[in-house]
Each structure stands twice: as C-alpha cells, then as structure tokens.
C-alpha cells in the first residue's frame, strides 16, 4: 500500500526520470516526477499556469501562423503574429489597429457596402474591425475582409447581411496594423529571434539577418542588417609609380571606436613608390597592407 508523504517544497521542479531512484539526493525530496502547466515559485510553492484567451482570428486561418513574444518593459508587451509574409501585433488582449475612419452609412445589400465620411485608404483584401455602429449592431466587434474598394466605400465579404438590422448612425472601421515580411509560412518554424530593448534580431537559414524595431504601437520596421564597418574607407588612391604588380590595401581606423574601415585598393610598380589617398574625417591612423 502506498505511503503518503508530505512534500514541504517543490523547489527542484520536474526531475529527470533517470533520477527517480535517487532517494539519496536532497533534490529528490523536493522534486516532482511531472510538472505540466504549473509554475514553481522560488520559495517552493507551485501555482497553475493561466489559461489562454481568444483575441482574434489568424491572418489566414488556412495557414499556420507563429506567435513570438516582444517585451520592452512591464508596460510595453506585445505578441507578434507572423503569418505568410505578414506580421500583426497583439496588445492588451486584442490586435493593434490603425487610425479608424468614421462610417457615414451601411447598406443592407449582400454584400453590404460601407461608406466613410473621409477617404479610408483601404485596399482589397485588407481586414477591418467594425465597432460602434448603431442600428446594425450585428456588425459590431467583428473582423471583415474588404472588397470592391473605392475612395470612400468598400464592401464587406459576409453572408446574411440582407437580414441585418438597418444602419441608423455612427460606427468606425479600422484596418488591422500589418507589416510586410519576407518569411513564407513554411519557413516560420525555423525563425530564431533575440531581443534587446526595442529591437528584435531575426535569423533564418534562408533569409538575410534582419532587425525588427518598434517606435510605436503602429510603427514597426523590418530592415536587413548590413555587416560592414560604419567607418568610411579612404578614397583617391594614387601611386608615384603607376601600374605594376605590387598590390596595396589601405584602411582607416576610427579615432573614437578603433573600428577599421573597408579597404581602398590599388597597384604600384614597386615597393618604393609614394602612395597618396584622400583621408577620412575622424581618422588619424591608417593601415597599409602590401
């Protein structure tokens, strides 16, 4: 018959099955065989992991997306949804939206046509979030795909709009903030990332290394990293004995950082020639390679 034991702490967390027979170890007395969806606290207690919340549909429900955390501090935290060549931003339990356009009318046609008070800037295929509509409340707090775009109107791809209540007033339409990326859906599992402050570096075997930088909730940039010195190379190589088979390479060394520039190259007739070049601002030392 099993004998119940009191465990005063779970501080060792889940231990390897290879240690299940090591009753002589101190960690065995405060360890767990299985610890699934629990958090172990430093003082020895344990609490269940919080559940997840549905905050919206994926960019393309037919293709797999990947969620990546982005945290600058305790107040600036995001979840980034990487989909097929797109990235969207989730914050405070919902997708980040662009500035909303005021709605001035919605028809009950199928598909229904939305008219905005000012040019909306949408394009066919965009996803919009509709909210605040009076009368046609069936449309509120829903995502729709845009079609049939003109300057101030667009259609909502949906079924059953002819049975909705007539629009009476108000409402806004806001596009989901979306950043274009080069990553196709099939390559997302191999995407690696590391973050420092407001910049996340992304690597993948099939893509150039890129920096993802945030400057605002709806302001993100993805730029390829150029692996080259910031210090400019010297220019204007000349030799007192032009031509010949002696090869030279001249680099500038930055006075403040000690960084060496790329090389200025040139040929000379012999090793006793006088070489001249245009110096680089901020550099008083140069390396000449023969």
Secondary structure, DSSP 8 states (H G I E B T S, - for coil): -------S--TTEE--GGGTT-TTSTGGGGEES---SEEE-TTS-EEE----------S-TTS--EEEEEESSSSSEEEEEEETTEEEEEETTEE-B---EEEEEE--SSSEEEEESS-----TT-EEEEE--BS-GGGTTEEEEEES--SSEEEE--S-GGGS----B--EEEEB-EEE-S--GGGGGG-EEEEETTEEEEEETTEEEEEEEEEETTEEEEEE---S-SS---EEEEESS-SSSEEEEEEEE-TTT--B---EEEEESSTT--EEEE--TT--EEEEE-
